[in-house]
Amino acid sequence: MRHSTLILIVLAFISMTALLFAQSQTPRTTTRTPQATSRINEQRLQRTITTQQRLNRYFHSNVIPKLQNCWNHLRGAGTIQINHNYVRTDNGRWAVKDLTVGRSTLPQGQETLALRCMQEAVGSSSFPVSSDDGDSKEYVVKWTWPVPLPANLDEQARVMFAAKGSLGASGCGNTAPNCVDCANTGLRCIDVCNGYHSCQLVGGACQASYRCTTGSPFSVAGSTVLY
């Protein structure tokens, strides 16, 4: 009788251990309240605006003054996305690596001239690394530039730097999100203005590559487009 009781106790212990192990292996999903989701979205928006304005301080100080003369010789009207590719230096700065052309609505042949203008204006410029950049070794800045530049350039820049953004607006200023990030659950990739160049699902988890930001020189995410 005592032997049978011992067997039952052992079997019960094994069953309980198996149950606890099975529960520990079951994927857990996180349910967020609408208030929590709204707070996360607001934080993402503000980080995006801060990043866009930070990059635009660099463009307006170091690039646009050298760009204007050449840019004024471009023909037609439209926009051109230029991918500004940077690499991290040992002294904590993002240095120009190369530039490539993305989406464009310019007349045929003007993309090549626009890229040449931008390459000359950017030169060997750089901007400081921020704590928000993490340990990324590369950074692609996908900026959509207007042709021609606005006549009231200084006023539009002032409005852009003062902008706070709104969750009710869409886009990254005057362009659609062209970077990606892992969703809040970490189980899928989503399009964002400020995130990473690419991401993929590996072993059921989302892994992102190097830093990426989408934007433009005269507007920020969630704000009214000025041009």
TANORKA-V586910 format. One record per run of one state. SS is the DSSP state (H for helix, E for strand, L for the rest). FROM is the first residue (numbers start at 1). LEN is the number of residues. If there is no record, write none. Layout:
BEGIN
SS,FROM,LEN
SS,FROM,LEN
END
This chain:
BEGIN
L,1,1
H,2,24
L,26,8
H,34,38
L,72,6
E,78,11
L,89,4
E,93,12
L,105,5
H,110,13
L,123,3
E,126,3
L,129,2
H,131,3
L,134,4
E,138,10
L,148,5
H,153,10
L,163,16
E,179,4
L,183,6
E,189,4
L,193,1
E,194,3
L,197,2
E,199,4
L,203,2
E,205,4
L,209,2
E,211,6
L,217,2
E,219,1
L,220,8
END
